[in-house]
Amino acid sequence: MSIFSGLFRSRDKPQNRTAGSSYSFLFGGTTAGKAVTERTAMQMTAVYSCVRILAEAVAGLPLNLYHYLPDGGKEKSFDHPLYRLLHDEPNPEMSSFVFRETLMTHLLLWGNAYAQIIRNGKREVVALYPLMPNKMTVDRDQSGQLYYSYNRSSDEAPTMKGSTVILKPSDVLHIPGLGFDGLVGYSPIAMAKNAIGLAIATEEYGAKFFANGAAPGGVLEHPGTIKDPQRVRDAWQSQFGGSANSGKVAVLEEGMKYTPIGISPEQAQFLETRKFQINEIARIFRVPPHMVGDLEKSSFSNIEQQSLEFVKYTLDPWVIRWEQSFMRRLLTEDEKKQYFVKFNLEGLLRGDYQSRMTGYATARQNGWMSANDIRELENLDLIPAEQGGDLYLINGNMLPLCSGLPQSCKTLWEEEEQRNE
């Protein structure tokens, strides 16, 4: 035991770099010459769309607390105080939707989402408040135990004393993204900042191209000496600069000649680069291009399948991170044996109306769904039990296979044969 304890205490503190590497995945400058931060990245329409799609998808899913039943089933735990926090409002200042949307946005931009857990004297969770990931540091103490250090800024409300607040792991809901050490995640924006920086540079190039007019750059040549070149430049810009003046015919006097020196957007494959960067950003977040407005490779025959793949391969891993983080931090060891937190993805996995009805008919005729089971999935009022809403039916021409079964089954078979005769 002492060997493992020593190994645990000697582990490096959590950080966003590989073991033995001095390169950190941080926001900042890129090879395209543009600084990429969480704010500049969100000014890109593709990044904003991907973050909004994922954040609103997770926030809009039904979230419930269940408990296990003795017969192996499950039931919603309406009486548990944690149910209201997760389903309705985690704190008096925000709804469950806004809370999850905020934390999911932090998770997508910084790779980590934090929330302070407020407990009462019985150690029961009474509130959850989001914390900014860029102010949080995860570290280890001398005994190797994790702790969270939150740096308060001067513009925050004085709800905490001191500029740095130390929080125990039991007081922090931490949802880490993909990371090197399994303890903290690294930012997808920082990991792909060169791709996002290229998109920012391309967008800026296009904006400046239209701001400078149809000809983005060139030289005005005069056979003599110009006494006031600034005046000539300003006159040219006022007459032919800007997209509103694009296409005007220039009249040059005194033997002046205009020589363009800028390359055209077609030569620079400007539009192709911008389109590729949209797909590149969608690839970072694993969002189908049609969901961010790129319908080039989407059609009516495959767009539904792409939407189902989005749920299974994009949303589902994020949802599992949320569920397991909730259970680790918000439930006691005894409660983990009785309760569990679950997002409901069934609504997003449903097909079109005809496919759903065909599936329901198969389930109803084969006896593993009742009328009320189907009506509950379709959000319809239930049929009273005395009217047969909870009956499980099966087609009358289906008989049990009696080979190798008890004599009672063979008797049923013989009775059925006699009725048929």
Number of C-alpha atoms within 10 A of each C-alpha: 5 7 7 9 11 12 10 13 15 13 10 12 16 18 20 18 17 13 10 6 7 8 9 13 18 17 17 15 14 17 11 16 13 19 18 24 19 19 9 14 21 18 11 17 13 22 24 14 18 23 23 16 17 22 23 17 17 22 19 16 19 16 20 21 24 19 19 15 11 7 6 6 9 15 12 15 17 14 9 13 13 21 19 18 20 23 17 15 18 25 18 10 9 14 16 20 22 17 20 24 22 18 25 27 20 24 26 23 23 24 23 26 29 22 19 18 21 16 15 9 6 6 9 15 19 15 18 24 18 19 19 17 19 13 12 19 15 17 15 16 10 8 11 17 13 16 18 19 15 19 16 18 12 8 6 8 8 11 6 10 8 11 11 14 13 15 16 12 16 15 19 22 23 25 24 20 21 15 18 15 15 11 18 22 22 24 24 19 27 23 15 17 26 20 21 29 26 20 25 22 17 18 17 12 15 15 12 14 20 17 17 18 20 18 21 20 14 11 12 14 13 14 9 9 8 11 8 8 11 10 11 13 12 12 12 14 14 11 15 20 21 18 16 14 17 16 11 12 9 10 7 12 8 8 9 12 14 12 11 13 11 12 11 15 14 9 7 10 10 15 14 11 14 18 12 12 20 21 18 18 25 22 13 16 16 16 25 21 21 17 16 19 11 14 12 8 9 14 10 7 8 10 16 14 11 17 17 16 16 19 18 14 12 17 19 16 11 16 18 14 13 22 16 15 17 18 19 14 17 22 19 13 11 8 12 14 11 13 21 20 23 19 17 13 17 11 11 14 14 12 14 9 9 9 11 14 13 11 12 19 14 13 18 20 15 15 14 14 18 19 18 20 17 19 15 12 11 11 8 10 9 14 14 10 10 8 8 13 16 16 17 17 16 13 10 7 5 8 10 10 10 14 8 8 10 9 10 10 15 16 12 13 15 12 11 12 10 8 7 7 5
